[in-house]
């Protein structure tokens, strides 16, 4: 257990360092890119990224399926099995890469129809798309062995190489955008650095695992030895389609129902939400592999203790992020970009409801993945149909509001109610009442904490914000009140709090 904790802490330290570095670059560069390159071009890159995401569905969930099979041989240091599993992975990924390339060429033939009403020339549209496409393909042909680092709780190595390359890339793009305002130069740097990062990381993996020998040509034959990889992949693929529509297709749907400019405006909010969320995700980035290792051990008491600790952390993070963003994101947008970039408050509320569900589901998702529980493909279809129906019907009349409602209603039914039942019945083999006795406390505690903070904001605090100093004082006051109330209530009433306190004490010793 100590080894898992130490690896998680090492991943967290490295991820946090790069988080703060990339955070500065992200907000600084966004302003320059919008001013120098234009909202339409930034909206175009987001839309092309979503189209490429559809093509990446060809990945089928093989990466997730393979990682489940790696946990046990990594725990046992069984290098022969690891080499065989990675050979199967290499064979499958090579075939997927060619499929994505052919799919990309095919869909690009329809760009004159898809982007016929935009003012951006087809030359830059094609150049951008193929640059993003080849960047993505480098992961299938060059960097597929990265999955071993993730399964072995060594994501800090991935962070060091990829994030370093990303920071250098962004700095060069800022310089070129500000001085030359050239779309082709911006995209060229994006392509060059993504490929360079993959090549360098692949070299590092060879150093980290000198015994690793993947044989792509034998992958097809070895696949017969691991038939569950294909069955698990088929199940995961259904879930990946659903997840993509719920989380990755926003830009395309907004482009269809609203405009490219709205893609950029919405992207500002999403970028802030993602950057704030990433801060906390970075703290626990290596936990998934640790949970997989824990489940491989099979000690139920340890599993349940860790589950409730993670539930506590994820609900605290979810509440903290949502409350902070509810009060602070609009003032920040005004200071950062200007009042003209604000979205309606109802859109913000819907974004935060979706965010809370996405953040708080983390512990359940981790343990479902570690147990390999993907057979509930029907739930993915239900979620998908609900999302599409509500998005198309309501989105046609209400645009972005309809899109967000479709996401929220569909994930509320499946994620909040079904997924915990599936874990407790098929994974832990415990009654679902045990889950809800603990989970309801987290929801109620966060509601009470938000209500008190809201009243404090309405009747106590001064809300006039004219500069960055005012914003910081306002943020510290609100966040301080929320944290004090939430931590006190969690300690008094929530499952897992005392276990987490004891674990922190042991780490500090």
Secondary structure, 3 states (H helix, E strand, C coil): CHHHHHHHHHHHHHHHHHHHHHHHHHHHHHHHHHHHHCHHHHHHHHHHHHHHHHHHHHHCCHHHHHHHHHHHHHHHCCHHHHHHHHHHHHHHHHHHHHHHHHHHHHHHCCHHHHCCCCCCCHHHHHHHHHHHHHHHHHHHHCCCCHHHHHHCCCHHHHHHHHHHHHHHHHHHHHHHHHHHCCHHHHHHHHHHHHHHHHHHHHHHHHHHCCCCCCCHHHHHHHHHHHHHHHHHHHHHHHHHHHHHHHHCCHHHHHHHHCCHHHHHHHHHHHHHHHHHHHHHHHHCCCHHHHHHHHHHHCCHHHHHHHHHHHHHHHHHHHHHHHHHHHHHHHHHHHHHCCHHHCCCHHHHHHHHHHHHHHHHCHHHHHHHHHCCCCCCHHHHHHHHHHHHHHHHHHHHHHCHHHHHHHHHHHHHHHHHHHHHHHHHHHHHCCCHHHHHHHHHHHHHHHHHHHHHHHHHHHHCCCCCCCCHHHHHHHHHHHHHHHHHHHHHHHHHHCCCHHHHHHHHHHHHC
